[in-house]
Amino acid sequence: MNAANYLYISALLFTIGAVGVVVRRNAIVVFMCIELMLNAANLSFVTFSRINGDLDGQVMAFFTMVVAACEVVVGLAIIVTIYRSRRSASVDDASLLKR
Amino acid sequence: MTFTAPVLSYTLLSPILILLGGALIGVLVEAFVSKALRPVVQLTLTLGTLMLSLFQVWRIRGEQSLTPAMGSLVIDGPAVLLQGSILVIAIISIFLIADTEHFTPLAAALPGSAEEREAAQAGNQVTEVYPLTLFAVSGMMIFPIASDLIMLFVALEMLSLPLYLMAGLSRRRRLASQESALKYFLLGSFASAFFLFGAAYLYGFSGSITFAGIRESVIGGSGNDVLLLIGMAFLSIGLLFKVGAVPFHSWSPDVYQGAPTPITAFMAAATKVAAFGAMLRIFYTVFANAEWSWTPIISAIAIISMLLGSLVAISQRDVKRMLAYSSIAHAGFLLSGIIALNKAGLDATIFYLFAYGVATVGGFAVVTLVRDSSGEVTDLNRWKGLGKRSPFAASAFALFLLAFAGIPLTSGFIGKFSIFSAAYENGATAVVITGVLSSAIAAFFYIRVIVLMFFTDAVEDGTAVEIPSILTRATVVISAVITLVLGIYPAPVLDFITDLAIFIR
């Protein structure tokens, strides 16, 4: 199968993620969309690694996974704190900081 | 299969290793030292670590190496200068962070709950901010010296994640603080996803994750230009987000306002140095030969950042938001140093970053001093007559505002002058004209605040100026002295920067 197809899938996943971040209102879902974008980037890395015939891209994918895991820890901590104090994880409710 | 052990030059890496070691010891201190001793132990440890690291940076100042860590990092003049700036800014911010008044006693407690009150009565403090700061500083130290995409991405996340957490730790107005943490986190991760996707395309374009490899492909022009353009654009989005340039600025007013002021000071100053440091390296070395493709866009971003930052700042009523918009304008000024793409531009940007960073920390330090019974007063109307109540705070703040405005005899003037003349040398006339115009607009609202403080009668509304603790006073005085010295007698520092600031490739 043509490796370029994986790039199209990856671009599609990335777009779905980016659109999700913009249109969804629940902080958890927004965060999941960001994870989807990171995974799309990972898929690109692995595909390019395959096309280029070296391992650098795959190594990068591993690093991304670890970093994404750290991001989940920090992100969920923040979202849970917000949820506990407001009983809502909607990003629209969080609007104290306006002029 | 044989395994080759990596060769590391520990001397060159020592500033970063010291910071990481200090941060890890800080985590252990959290676990093993009694609650009463923790604040003082953590402060000593953190300050000692930063000082030691700065000392090491000073010792390696003349060194150049492409392979301190198997080609993943690079140590050269700009690296040392940027690392030194970050450390100086971190040290003066730590004095501010040490003031316990700013942080919630128990981050896990609900705002206004009984647990929170108990924790406050028991005198609890979130001493975790010290190791978090050290982790963030080590990320910032790696960011401008990374020379492959893996290190660049890991450093970006390493400097961001602790800052997301620290933004949510404010003692007063905790809901707003948590909200700013959420915004910073979601938008920050959104930008890092773009950054990573861009990195993937640069890898696809060049077949290499090292800067040297990407640079060769850019010069050779053999690869697919579409991949290069996508990669450059997306990578730049991530970097421009971190520096808060328009149109990736929307997080910064909210985060500056909501986060605890010492953290705002640290983040505003140090993140800018780190991110612009990385941008300098990337645009001056890796993408320099693809100048035709990025200069117009970066110029446009610089112009709208300067204009929008200056114009919107006029209408701000909150001093922290005003400083946030001013920082957006300053991101634009600094971008003109990137566009300059010559030696003068590199020197000027490094000088500007240091001068601006120090003045920013000083400015926010003064903001922490103006309080009433419920915490900091950031409403500008209540700053009226501050000059009569506290000449020290008001005149220090006036000095920092003049430095932001770029009035002669402050560091800001030298910075702006050198950065604009460097950009002019490279023919970026439009950027320079907009820069000078928006400096004039910006000077208007800076001077309005000065008039407000000194020439308006005070209203009696309980706004008082806290008598500064020794540490906060130290921050204000050190920043003010650096700002003045760099403005009156900048020659030694400028020469020092000119001698050192040469990228090795």
Interface residues (C-beta under 8 A of the other chain):
Chain A: L7 S10 F14 G17 A18 V21 A27 V30 F31 I34 M37 L38 A40 A41 N42 S44 F45 T47 F48 S49 I51 N52 D54 D56 G57 V59 M60 F63 T64 V67 C70 E71 V74 G75 A77 I78 I79 T81 I82 R84 S85 R86 V91 A94 S95 L96 L97 R99
Chain B: A107 A108 L110 P111 L149 I150 F153 V154 E157 L161 Y164 L165 G168 R173 R174 L175 A176 Q178 E179 S180 A181 L182 K183 F185 L186 S189 F190 S192 A193 F194 L196 F197 A199 A200 Y201 Y203 G204 G207 S208 I209 P253 D254 Q257 G258 S315 Q316 R317 D318 R321
